[in-house]
Amino acid sequence: MTDGDCLFCAVAAGSEPSHVVLDESDVLAFLDHRPVFKGHVLVIPRLHVVTLPDLPTELLEPVFGAVARCATAMVDGLGADGSWVAQNNIVSQAVPHLHVHVVPRRRGDGLRGFFWPRQKYEGEQEMVDYATRLRAALG
């Protein structure tokens, strides 16, 4: 089920442009267009659900398995020291479709607590490069 007014349903359907790094039958991961740090991805179920409690039990492993693989890709594909994984329900949820943030982290990167400074990609080619590197690391 998709929601015709949902931006992330449109991304999953391919009608909204995105830089996909993981494309599976139940799950999609793509670059956040306003990353905390470059390489920041959003992992979503293809099924339109708004919050984590709405996610059917049978999709927990596909979604969070993808989250774990993306966290590994931050290290293997981007050379990050680790990752930060976050998910909001309703509050601070800019798009009302369940999405999990997977953000590459480096020691001394300046991220403290829940303050999310945003960065910009230098352009389309840099986004393509980051997406390509993460896709390669995800195999």
Sequence and secondary structure as in RCSB ss.txt:
>XXXX:A:sequence
MTDGDCLFCAVAAGSEPSHVVLDESDVLAFLDHRPVFKGHVLVIPRLHVVTLPDLPTELLEPVFGAVARCATAMV
DGLGADGSWVAQNNIVSQAVPHLHVHVVPRRRGDGLRGFFWPRQKYEGEQEMVDYATRLRAALG
>XXXX:A:secstr
   TT HHHHHHHTSS   EEEE SSEEEEE SS SSTT EEEEESS  SSGGGS GGGHHHHHHHHHHHHHHHH
HHH  SEEEEE  SSTT SSSS  EEEEEE TT    TT       SSHHHHHHHHHHHHHHH 
